[in-house]
Every structure is written in structure tokens, then in C-alpha cells.
Amino acid sequence: MRRFLSFRDFDWPLLGMVLLLCTISVFEIYSATLHTKYTGFHTKQIFWIAGGLAAMFIFAKIDYHKLIDLVPWAYGVCLLALVAVMAVGHKVLGAKRWIKVGPMHFQPSEWVKLVLILAVARYFANLGGRSLTWKDILKAFALVGIPLLMVLKQPDLGTALTYTPILIAGLFLGGTNLRQALILLTCGAVLIAGVWSSGKVLKPYQKARLTSFINPDNDPRGTGYQLLQSKIAVGSGGIWGKGAAKGTQTQGDFLPIPHADFIFAAFSEEHGFVGAIFVLLLYFFILMRLIQNALTAADLPGSLIIMGVVAVLTFQIAVNVGMVIGFMPVTGIPLPLMSYGGSSVLFTFLALGVVMNIRMRRFVN
Amino acid sequence: MVQYGILFMMLALAAGLWRLQVLDAENFRQLAEQNRIRKEPILAARGKFFDRDGHLLVDNYPSVSCFLVREQNHNVDADLPLIAQGLNLDLEQLRATLRHYRAAPGYQPIPIKQDISADEQAFIEAHRNELPELETIDEERRLYPRDGFAAHLIGYVGEVSEEDLNNPRYAYYEPGDVVGKAGIEETYDELLRGQDGSRDVIVDSHGREVGYLGTQHAIPGQDLKLTIDIDIQRAAELALGDRSGAVVVMDPRNGEILAMVSHPSYDPNDFAVRINRTDWNKLITDPAHPLMNKAIQAQLAPGSTFKILMSLAGLQEGVAQNMHVFCAGGASFYGHFYACDRHHGNVDIEHAIPWSCDTFFYTLANKLGIDTIARYGKSVGLGQRTGIDLPNEAAGTMPSTEWKLRNFHEKWYAGETISVGIGQGAVTTTPVQLARMISGIASDGHFVRPHVVDQAQLPSSFRQALGDSFPGSGETKISLDPATWMIITDGMAGATDPAMRGTAAASHLEGVDFAGKTGSAQVASHEAVKRMGSGVDTRPNGWFVGVIPRRNPEFVVAVLWEHGDWGANAAKLAAQVATVYVNKKRQQERNAVEQAAASKPVEMGAVWTEPAPASRKQPGGHGKAAQTAQLHGGHFLIIPAPLAPAKAVASNQFHLPAWLLSWPLRFKEGRP
């Protein structure tokens, strides 16, 4: 079947849109770090994107079925890595998220995302589309829940939250019926309420971060301050924006980390409503294209994998942009393909590599 | 299905963007503008100090300080060598300063150098573009009198400390503010500090100033007129000289402090710019305590000056009048021999005060008992603060049986009373307490509250708060038997009278009613002196408290000369100050006369009897004056004529009638 594989079937329009977003990202990182100690991060981002592209092409060549076969091993490695973080992790700003291997820093929780997408796809594909029993659902919860709790412990609320859409997408597409869905929703609601009021799982600063978006004026120096400055940046951009490298909020250091978590605020300030809508449209088309690939995938694992990627990306876009415009709390979730950061870029391109692979094999069998 | 979900999410986000960027854009644009406006403080000048005659004591001078502002997007570390070079700073020290402020909020400017020179200012101006992080602030800096003149009285200012900021009294201040740290600067800080203004500066994205929006001008602090007389202060400083001790001069009629000196002193100008560590350590470890205001903080045995209180208690109790003691160089009480420094022979109260006979007062103390002495001590303010408007006044100690029980849980031994009778033992006082005590007794029981700042100029609310925050014995009146008053004041006059062979006879001032009491207070017992050897100064402290005139005085001086050996030595210092006071007063009276001579006719009232016509002109319209002696009253206008030997007249005491008669008089008004 290998002989049928061809880069003619590669999703070039998708790659084009992705690269367009990456270009916008590099320019905005350049603008946002112009006068800060982060100057030059845009070139680093270019290297990350180049590396991501290479990884994407390599992954596109590897049969995703092989990946699925390897997933139990990868899942085990992920759990080990998370345990290692707990044991010998490197503490940055009060959170243990990194392992130091030589000069490199690894943040395993990002890679867990990709492995989880594959693991969930494998799990539900093996069930073969039959209607789910409660036992199946519980197993799926354990599959995602164990690494999720370990990441939550680091503590990294943002990344932990991005695991949930993988599970939800899997359950949704894996054959949950309406009754089960309603019960799960109710249980989820009760669980969230319980976690919130118990005060054991979430640290006070995490709670404060989660609630300050409702009334940012209560906390004008902490996360409320960040949200307020972000809204001021977006709002003051107006329809046409202040122009590249001319955003007073971005350039005046009022906006927190304008090249990473708040890059969408920086972009909206400098390029206005028009620019922001253009970026949102790009994301929309990318997601639609991915869904189309999922629909045309050759088998159930393929579409499950793509829908997992779609779920993660959608969740991150919604939470990050929602945060920037004050709809959502500050959770530290980066905007895929826009925010500066190697882990995020590599994850996205690897995920796209798998998607490309699935697409290229759509006529196989 | 999923597509619609994503579409819905995108629409929600787009709606959010629409609301912010289109509907509310104007509002947010304004908020963004405000983010670019920085408030820069304009520091208020502190109030100046003037003496009672309006001579400037403490002034300000314009000065520029350099700050480092961190909020710009600029790497400061690379610039430090250049900054250190341009501002003549040590690079390591500069780095240490920045490290010190590392935890401070980013918007808070870091002070790097105060009081920079013109060259350094030029450096900052020339490097505006390379070093945008350097900011200068104009401020008014304190200029104090040189050589520690009145240093303890005036105090000094300094940066508010972190402990101070936790104190509710300092709620007004923010870190980096300058605050009065001692003396009048501390007590009157609220009035002196004024109110800082601010300027709204528009900054560009690099934090560079591009314009001003509005200015709120600073309100300078209130100038203060002190009760200090610069001439008397100078006399007191000179009289004390290199000696260690204190001088307090007060007007007993109203409590106005005319001079307050504590030596050794320090230069408060060293504090106006940050004082360096070695100088500071030298000041706080000096055994002579240069930072201590001994006039209000030295708590020492008063020695024989305490005998004024003993006399008061003895006379008021009706004991001392009838006491006749034979002094044979001391006397025995409770099995101990208590020495007097001379064989005085037969002594009564009239001689006991000028001679300072210890034997007499041992006996008197024994008769009165400690609690009677303590009661009178309390009534004249011993063992309590006077309530002077200076910080950290000491209260001294007035022992009693109750005091000993409370502090030592022991009973009072009658033998202890004997030493208290001559101002030794547990009793301690401050110079200002003694000044208030003697002036109250000499003023027939009218005690005043000492103060160093003219109270009339203060807002009434502040005056009220001041009284509350400096509690003390304040203004009181005790009733004195007229005979008591006479005997004590005459006794004190005898102390400076050579004819009486008083203890301060050498300090007699010819033609001045200068009365007082010496004191020589041992700092250690005879045994202790032997034990400590020659290394420690064990000479007694010399005291003198004196008044002019002896009754209802207008001048009181208290001198403490630490290790001055004899009270008579301290009396000589007091006499020097008193001489300057008397001369100044005479000078002022002469000036008043000269002023009158230079101006309009002076109106005078008089009462006289006729027949002899007192004036050259008969009052018109009244006909012939009655032949019998009759009381007349009226007003004269004195037409001033140039006084030929004006200096000769003024250098003597005024003989009013003599020169009054030589003046041409003009009758103005008729009989009553």
C-alpha cells in the first residue's frame, strides 16, 4: 500500500493557511518584543516552525497505524515522565513542570497531549463503534484522568484542562448515547462544584485567577490587572488598529507577555477588528478543513485522531481568545500557531503531521 | 454538527471583539491614553525656622537628585558602568543599590544619588537618549547651622524608615519620603512638611517625557518662629564650649525656651544627605552621647540644687523655720556618718541655702520623711515629663516608698532618705525639669510648660494634638506661703552674694539680681571611685540653676556640666549666659528709646499734686489753679529731642526720673 502514498494527496491548502498564521505570528512576536529583553524571539520562533515543519513531514510519512500500535508504550513513557517531573522536576515560579536533561528542558505535559489523542482514538476504535457500557466510559475516564491529575498536581491547570476536550471528543464520537451524556454532564457539574468548594484540589491563587475575569477591577495588580490591560489593548485597537509596532499597550509593557499568552491582544491592538477577524477566519477555515479530513478518513481511528486534534485546537483557541477579550479566566493556555513557544509549536505541527498522514491514506484499502 | 459548534464559538468570539473594538473602542482608547501618563512628584519645601527676633536659623537650598526608572523596555544592566562613571559612583555600590530595590514594584524609581553636582546634571542631560532610565527630581534640601549649633533642638530629617511606616503616626508617608527624625523637625513635622504636588507627564512608549498635561503645585510647609533667642543660644553654646553637658534658658513667665544646648553636638547637615555608616557608628558609639539631647534626656542626680525643693517642703510643712542645726562637718543618722563638705557651725534655713549645708538638709530630710519630700517633688514636676514640645523627653525619678515597692518590691529604708535630702541616691532629674522647678518656685508657685516654638502661630487643632501627644506636668499653680517664697528666694540670692559667702559668690553679677543654687552631684560612691581607678571620669557633675531677678523672675538658666567637679564652676557658665541676657535686654531698652527719639512725640500719662505748677504753661480755660494741694491727672506728649550722649546713657542702668526731667514737656490735658 505504500506505493499509493503520495505528496500529491498532502493537504497543501491546510499547510498554506497554517504557514500564513505562522508568518503573522512571527511578525507579531517581532513587534511585541521590539524593545524588551525578549528581542530576537521571532527568529527563535522561525527555527521552531522550521523544526516543526520537518517533524510534520517525517510524521506524515509514518503510518498512523504504526503510531497507534506504539501508543501503549508511549502512554507508559508519558506516565513515567510525569512521575519524574514530580520527583526530580525543575521548579520555575513555584511550579514543577520541567525536567532538565543536559542543556534541554522538557515539559512532558505538552507531549502527553499528542499521546492522549492517539490513545483515546485507539481505545474507542478498538471498541468498534458499538454502544458504550458504563465500564467502557469509566475506563476512558481513567485513561485521560490519570495523567490529567498528575499534571494538575504540578500545578499546571491550563495544560490539564486541555486534556478534557480529548476525552469529550472521544466519548462524543465513540458512541455515547444521549442518556449517558446527560448523566455524565450532571456528574461533571457536581464534580466541578465539589472540587471548587472543597478547596483541596485547586490552590487559592488558581481560584483567584479563575474568578478575577468576572470582575477584573477587584484585583487591578494581579491577574485582574492582566485581563484589564488585555481588554484595553484589544479595545483601543479599534477597527483598523494602531499599526504594526505602534500599539501603546504592547510597546509600553502594559500588556503581560505580549509575545506568548497575550499575543492575540497585541495583534488585535496593532491590527484592529479587521486583523483579529481575519485571524479568527483563518482558524475557522483550518478547523473546517481538519473536520473535512476527519470525515474523509479511511477508518475510524483516523477520524478519531483528527477529531481529537480538532478538539484540542478548538479548546485552546476558545480559551485563549476568550481570555484576551475578557470572557475567560487567565489559565496560561497558549494560542496554537500564534503564541511563542517551542513545545506548543512542535505539538501543533506533529499533530498536523499525523493528520496529513491520515489524509494521504484516505484512498488506501 | 461539530462544524456548527465551532462556527458558534467563532461567532461568539467575533461578537466579543466587536463589542470591545467597535462599540467600546473610544472608552478603551482613553484608558490606553491614561496608561501613558505618569505622575511625577513635585516635592514641597519644608518650612524654615526663625528665632524669636526673626533671624533665619534653618533654611533650604535647591538640590537635584538622580533616580533610575525601571519601567522602560530598556536593559539597564549594560548601562551601569557608564552611569557609575558619569555620576562619580562606585559601580559595585550602584549594583548593590539596584539589588536592594530588586523586590520593589517596577514603577517605583530607585534613588541612586542625592544632591548631584552641576557636572553630573550636565551628564544626564547629554545622555538623555542613551540613558533614558535616568530621571532627575528637583527638591529643597535642609541647610542647618554649622558646627552643631542648636543641633539637638532643631533635629534633622531623614528618609522614613520601614519601622516608622508601620507606625500609625506615619500613615501619611510613603517609602522614600523625607521625615523629621529628631527635635523640632520631628515634633512639628506635620506643619513643616507641606504638601507635595505632582505633574502629569505624558510619556512615549519608551517612558521618555513628551509633554505635560497638568500641574498641581506643591504647598510649602509652614515656617516656624521659635522662642529661641539666637544671641542667648550663642552665649550658651560658647559658655559650654568643649565641656560635656547642657544649658537650658527659659522665660519663667510663659515657658518660652530662650536657649537649649547639649554638648558634645553633631552636624545635622551630615544627615541631610545620606550619612555614611562609619560616621553614624561613630556618633552612636561615642561615650559622650552626642546624639542625646541632654537638656531633656539626661537623667542625673540633681545634687544640691535639690535643696530648693527640700527648703520648699520644710518651710511649707512648718519644720525648717525653727530648725537650728550644728554642722560639725557632717552628722550621724541610723549608725552611718554622712559628711558635709565644710564645718558650718550653727546653721538655720536662711544660711543653709546659700552655704548649701548638707548637715542641715540631712536633718531636714530625716524629719520630713521620703513621702513628704516626694509629695512636694511631684507638685513641682519632678519624676514627670515637663511636656516640652520635643520628642523623647525623659521623666527622671522622684523616689518614694510606693515607688520602691512598685519597682524593687522592697521597703524603703529611712537611711535612704538622708542622701535624697541632698539630691543624691535614687533621685534623678533633667536640666529642663530643674529649670521649670526653680522658675515655678521663684514665681510664687506659677509653673509653666516649657516650649521651643511660638505657640501663637500654630493652628488650634495642631496645638491641641501637640498637648495630647506630649503629656507632662504642664502649667500648674501651687499655693506658697509668702514667707516660704521670701526665704527661698532670698536664700538663692545669698548663694551668689559674696557678703553671704555663698557657694556661687564668684558668679555675682554687679547690679543684677542674679539668684540661684549650685549642685555637685557625685557620680559614684567613694568606694566605687577607688574600685574603678583612674580610667573612668568620676568627678562629680556640676549643676547650677539661677534666676533673674530673685522673685517673679523673667530669666531662668539651668546648667549641667558633666564631671565639672563643683557647682560653682557651672555657676560661672550660667553667669556668662546671664550677662549676655542682661546686656541684650538693656540694649533693647536703649533701642526702644532711640526709636522713640527718632519718631513722633510720645504720649505719657501721669498723676501729680499741685500747687507748684509742673509745666511751663497753664492749661487754658481753667483759670487760676486752686491754692490747696489737689490731685491732678493728665497726659503729656513728650517731644523727643536728640540725646546728646546717647551711648553714655544706655550703657548705664536707666535712671528714668533724671533724664525725664531734662526733656521738654508740654501739658496737654487738664485735671480730672
Interface residues (C-beta under 8 A of the other chain):
Chain A: L34 H35 T36 K37 Q229 K231 I232 A233 V234 G235 S236 G237 G238 I239 T248 Q249 Q251 G252 D253 F254 S268 G272 F273 A276 I277 L280 Y283 F284 L287 M288 I291 M307 V310 T314 I317 A318 V321 G322 I325 G326 F327
Chain B: V2 Q3 I6 L7 M9 M10 A12 L13 A14 G16 L17 W18 L20 Q21 V22 D24 A25 N27 F28 R29 L31 A32 N35 R36 E71 Q72 N73 H74 N75 S205 H206 G207
